Amino acid sequence: MSGAATIFAWLGTGLQIAGAIALATRWLSPKAAYSIMLPGALIWLVIAVLSKDWPLAAMQGTFAVINAVGIVRWRG
């Protein structure tokens, strides 16, 4: 993985970890936590597709959909 890809990978990882912690601890609203996790999943989905890592792409695509559903479900 190139330097830029590594930076994006860590950014995606950090966003997903931060969102999961925010959700689990109720530090932020569920909508806000899912909104933090969604870009992280999308970053990892792009990395996985570009590297042809299909199991990772499937997992991150699933997480992206779950996060989008969470954002829509938790409107308030």
C-alpha positions as CSV (number, residue, x, y, z in Angstrom):
1,M,0.0,0.0,0.0
2,S,1.4,3.4,-0.9
3,G,1.9,6.2,1.5
4,A,-1.4,8.0,0.6
5,A,-3.3,4.8,0.7
6,T,-1.9,4.0,4.2
7,I,-3.0,7.5,5.4
8,F,-6.5,6.9,4.1
9,A,-6.6,3.4,5.6
10,W,-5.7,4.8,9.0
11,L,-8.3,7.6,8.5
12,G,-11.0,5.0,7.7
13,T,-9.9,2.9,10.7
14,G,-10.0,5.9,13.0
15,L,-13.4,7.0,11.9
16,Q,-14.9,3.6,12.4
17,I,-13.3,3.2,15.8
18,A,-14.4,6.7,16.9
19,G,-18.0,6.1,15.7
20,A,-18.2,2.7,17.4
21,I,-16.9,4.1,20.7
22,A,-19.3,7.0,20.4
23,L,-22.2,4.7,19.8
24,A,-21.3,2.2,22.5
25,T,-20.8,4.8,25.2
26,R,-23.7,7.0,24.1
27,W,-21.2,9.9,23.9
28,L,-23.0,11.0,20.7
29,S,-26.4,10.4,19.3
30,P,-26.7,7.2,17.2
31,K,-27.2,9.4,14.1
32,A,-24.0,11.2,14.7
33,A,-22.1,8.0,15.5
34,Y,-23.3,6.3,12.3
35,S,-22.4,9.5,10.4
36,I,-18.9,9.2,11.7
37,M,-18.6,5.5,10.8
38,L,-20.1,5.8,7.3
39,P,-17.1,7.7,5.7
40,G,-14.8,5.2,7.3
41,A,-16.6,2.3,5.8
42,L,-16.6,4.0,2.4
43,I,-12.9,4.7,2.6
44,W,-12.2,1.1,3.3
45,L,-14.6,-0.1,0.6
46,V,-12.6,2.0,-2.0
47,I,-9.3,0.6,-0.7
48,A,-10.6,-3.0,-0.8
49,V,-12.0,-2.6,-4.4
50,L,-8.8,-1.0,-5.6
51,S,-6.7,-3.8,-4.1
52,K,-9.3,-6.5,-5.2
53,D,-9.8,-7.7,-1.7
54,W,-13.3,-8.9,-2.2
55,P,-14.0,-10.3,1.3
56,L,-13.0,-6.9,2.8
57,A,-15.1,-5.1,0.2
58,A,-18.1,-7.2,1.0
59,M,-17.7,-6.5,4.7
60,Q,-17.2,-2.7,4.3
61,G,-20.0,-2.5,1.8
62,T,-22.2,-4.2,4.4
63,F,-21.0,-1.8,7.1
64,A,-21.7,1.2,4.8
65,V,-25.3,0.0,4.2
66,I,-25.8,-0.6,8.0
67,N,-24.4,2.9,8.8
68,A,-26.7,4.5,6.1
69,V,-29.7,2.7,7.6
70,G,-28.7,3.9,11.0
71,I,-28.5,7.5,9.9
72,V,-32.0,7.2,8.3
73,R,-33.5,5.4,11.2
74,W,-32.2,7.8,13.9
75,R,-33.5,11.0,12.4
76,G,-33.7,12.9,15.6
